[in-house]
Amino acid sequence: MNEIVISVIIVGIIGLTCGIILSISSIVMSVKKDEKIEKILEILPGANCGACGFSGCEGYAKALAEGKAKVGLCSPGGQKVSNEISKILGVKEESSECRVAFIHCCGTSDKTSKKYDYHGISSCSAANMLSAGPSKCQYGCIGFGDCLNVCEFGAISICDGVAKVDQNKCVACGKCIDACPKKLISFIKVKPQAIVSCSNHDAAANTFKNCKAGCVACKRCVKECPQDAISIKNSLAYVDKDKCIGCGKCVKVCKIGCIKLLNIK
């Protein structure tokens, strides 16, 4: 009986000693948390989308606290989050650049035709390796949804064979841009502006033969623009976003209908 009691006491002492050692070690070896990082993390939306260019919200918060990142890079948080972070850091409030993804193609299935029937892997990247995909337009959206598959926010859908972005859901994480083998997706600033939803650089006759929604570089938009914001580059209309005021005159004169006016609620 005495041997059992002694064993229990010894085990108890060992356990108590180990507990004390671990407690002291945790205090001595603990890393002091930066209060600024903690406060910034409380404000950030926690989307961890990477739109800011850092490894999630924690990476961005750390960079902000260390003065290695600009305020206003959080697209999901917008201006409100930007202002609150500025107060924590004690810096001047900066304008948050809100961006969304836009797909520069409107060649739906009724506007284009196929050059062959594709029966391979249902992937844009895979199909693109076979003569740039089944569509006659080598520049257009393949429509198998590689961008849709990587979007974590439900902002992309496939409509009539072409990917579409719901700009009210987009957080500008950039994953769809990386996923598109045709490089049809780019970031655009959220502001009233006209955008060319085409990426075709062929001559007018060939463009119209392959896609009824393709820009034919007719220059109607160039002549109509009161801000001199539109030019033709490599057989494709280009809108200077810094000059464009979103008047919509180019949209009205575009007979093809490949110029869109950005409209985000």
C-alpha positions in Angstrom: 0.0 0.0 0.0 2.8 2.4 0.9 4.6 1.6 -2.3 1.5 2.6 -4.3 1.1 5.9 -2.5 4.8 6.6 -2.9 4.5 5.9 -6.7 1.5 8.2 -7.0 3.3 11.0 -5.1 6.4 10.6 -7.4 4.3 10.7 -10.6 2.4 13.7 -9.2 5.6 15.6 -8.4 7.0 14.8 -11.9 3.8 16.0 -13.5 3.8 19.2 -11.5 7.5 19.8 -12.2 6.9 19.3 -16.0 3.9 21.6 -15.9 5.9 24.4 -14.1 8.7 24.0 -16.6 6.3 24.2 -19.6 4.6 27.2 -18.2 7.8 29.1 -17.6 9.0 28.1 -21.1 5.8 29.4 -22.8 6.3 32.7 -21.0 10.0 33.0 -21.8 9.8 31.8 -25.4 6.5 33.5 -26.3 6.5 35.9 -29.2 5.0 39.2 -28.3 2.0 40.0 -30.6 2.0 43.3 -32.4 -1.1 45.2 -31.3 -1.3 47.0 -34.7 -1.4 43.7 -36.6 -4.2 42.4 -34.3 -6.2 45.6 -34.7 -5.8 45.6 -38.5 -6.8 41.9 -38.7 -10.0 42.8 -36.8 -10.9 45.3 -39.5 -9.9 43.3 -42.6 -12.7 41.2 -44.1 -10.9 37.9 -43.7 -11.4 36.9 -47.3 -7.7 35.9 -47.7 -8.2 36.4 -51.4 -4.7 37.7 -52.1 -6.0 40.7 -54.1 -3.6 43.0 -52.1 -0.6 41.0 -53.3 0.2 39.4 -50.0 -0.4 36.0 -48.5 -3.9 36.6 -47.2 -5.1 39.1 -44.6 -2.5 38.3 -42.0 0.3 38.8 -44.5 -1.1 42.2 -45.5 -1.7 43.2 -41.9 1.9 42.4 -41.0 3.2 44.3 -44.0 1.0 47.4 -43.1 2.2 47.3 -39.5 5.8 47.2 -40.7 5.3 50.0 -43.2 6.0 47.7 -46.1 2.5 48.0 -47.8 0.2 50.7 -49.0 -3.1 51.4 -47.3 -6.0 50.8 -49.7 -5.0 47.6 -51.3 -7.9 45.6 -49.9 -10.5 45.4 -52.7 -13.2 43.5 -50.6 -12.9 46.0 -47.8 -13.1 49.1 -49.9 -12.8 52.7 -48.7 -14.3 52.0 -45.3 -11.6 49.5 -44.3 -8.9 51.7 -45.9 -10.0 54.7 -43.7 -10.0 52.6 -40.5 -6.6 51.2 -41.2 -5.2 54.7 -41.8 -6.5 55.7 -38.3 -4.7 52.8 -36.7 -1.5 53.5 -38.5 -1.8 57.2 -37.9 -1.4 58.1 -41.6 -3.3 60.2 -44.0 -6.4 58.5 -45.5 -5.8 57.3 -49.0 -8.3 56.6 -51.7 -8.9 52.9 -52.1 -8.6 51.6 -55.6 -11.5 49.3 -56.1 -11.0 47.0 -59.0 -12.9 44.1 -60.6 -12.2 41.5 -63.2 -13.5 41.9 -66.7 -13.5 39.3 -69.6 -12.6 40.9 -72.9 -14.8 38.6 -75.1 -18.5 38.7 -76.0 -18.4 36.0 -78.7 -21.3 33.9 -77.5 -22.2 30.6 -79.2 -24.7 32.4 -81.5 -22.0 34.8 -82.6 -19.3 32.3 -83.4 -18.9 28.9 -85.0 -16.7 25.9 -84.5 -13.8 24.8 -86.6 -14.0 21.3 -85.1 -15.8 19.2 -82.4 -13.8 18.9 -79.2 -14.1 15.7 -77.2 -11.1 16.0 -74.9 -10.7 17.1 -71.3 -13.3 19.8 -70.3 -10.6 22.4 -69.6 -9.8 25.6 -71.4 -6.0 25.0 -70.9 -6.3 21.6 -72.4 -8.4 22.7 -75.4 -6.2 25.7 -76.0 -3.3 23.4 -76.8 -5.2 22.0 -79.7 -5.2 24.8 -82.3 -6.2 27.4 -79.7 -9.5 25.7 -79.0 -12.6 24.6 -81.1 -13.9 28.1 -81.8 -13.0 29.7 -85.2 -11.9 32.8 -83.3 -8.5 32.0 -81.9 -8.7 34.9 -79.5 -12.1 34.2 -77.9 -13.2 32.5 -74.7 -13.2 28.7 -74.9 -15.9 28.5 -72.3 -15.0 25.4 -70.3 -14.8 27.4 -67.1 -11.2 27.3 -65.8 -11.8 30.7 -64.4 -15.1 29.6 -62.9 -13.4 26.7 -61.1 -10.8 28.9 -59.4 -13.2 31.6 -58.3 -14.0 31.2 -54.6 -16.6 34.0 -54.5 -19.2 32.8 -57.0 -18.5 35.8 -59.2 -18.0 33.9 -62.5 -20.5 31.9 -64.6 -20.6 30.5 -68.2 -23.3 32.0 -70.3 -23.8 30.9 -73.9 -20.3 29.6 -74.1 -18.6 32.7 -72.7 -17.4 33.4 -69.2 -19.1 36.3 -67.4 -18.0 38.2 -64.3 -20.6 39.4 -61.7 -18.6 42.6 -60.8 -20.8 43.0 -57.7 -19.3 39.8 -56.3 -15.8 40.1 -57.6 -13.1 40.8 -55.0 -10.2 41.2 -57.6 -8.2 38.3 -56.2 -6.7 37.7 -59.7 -7.1 33.9 -59.7 -9.2 34.0 -62.8 -6.6 36.1 -64.6 -4.0 33.4 -64.0 -6.3 30.6 -65.0 -7.3 31.9 -68.4 -5.0 30.5 -71.1 -6.1 33.2 -73.6 -5.3 36.0 -71.1 -8.8 37.5 -71.8 -9.3 38.7 -68.2 -7.9 41.9 -66.8 -8.6 44.2 -63.8 -10.5 47.4 -64.4 -11.1 50.3 -62.0 -14.7 50.6 -60.7 -15.6 53.9 -62.3 -17.9 55.0 -65.2 -16.0 53.9 -68.3 -16.4 52.2 -71.6 -14.6 48.8 -72.1 -13.9 46.9 -75.3 -15.1 43.3 -74.7 -13.1 41.8 -77.5 -9.5 40.7 -77.9 -9.4 39.9 -81.7 -6.5 41.4 -83.6 -7.3 39.9 -87.0 -8.2 42.1 -90.0 -11.8 43.2 -90.2 -12.9 40.7 -92.9 -11.5 37.7 -91.0 -12.7 38.9 -87.7 -16.3 39.2 -88.9 -16.2 35.8 -90.6 -15.1 34.1 -87.4 -17.1 36.2 -84.8 -20.1 38.5 -85.4 -19.3 40.2 -82.1 -15.7 41.0 -82.8 -14.2 44.5 -83.1 -13.6 45.3 -86.8 -11.6 48.5 -86.1 -14.2 50.7 -88.0 -13.1 53.8 -86.0 -16.7 55.0 -85.4 -16.0 55.0 -81.6 -12.7 56.9 -82.2 -14.5 59.7 -84.1 -17.4 59.9 -81.7 -15.4 60.1 -78.4 -15.4 63.7 -77.1 -12.4 63.0 -74.8 -10.1 61.5 -77.4 -9.9 58.4 -75.2 -10.2 55.8 -77.9 -7.6 54.6 -80.4 -7.0 51.6 -82.7 -4.1 49.4 -81.8 -3.3 46.3 -83.7 -6.7 46.2 -85.4 -8.5 46.5 -82.1 -10.2 49.5 -80.4 -8.5 50.6 -77.1 -10.1 52.8 -74.5 -7.8 54.9 -72.3 -9.4 54.5 -68.9 -7.8 57.7 -67.5 -9.4 59.8 -70.3 -12.8 58.0 -70.5 -15.6 59.7 -68.6 -18.2 57.0 -69.3 -20.5 59.1 -71.5 -21.5 56.1 -73.5 -21.4 57.7 -76.9 -19.0 55.1 -78.2 -21.3 52.3 -77.0 -24.2 53.8 -79.1 -22.2 54.1 -82.3 -20.6 50.6 -82.1 -22.7 48.6 -84.6 -21.1 45.4 -83.6 -21.9 45.9 -79.9 -18.5 45.0 -78.5 -18.1 48.1 -76.4 -19.7 47.9 -73.0 -20.4 50.5 -70.3 -19.3 49.4 -66.9 -22.3 49.4 -64.6 -21.8 48.3 -61.0 -24.4 48.8 -58.3 
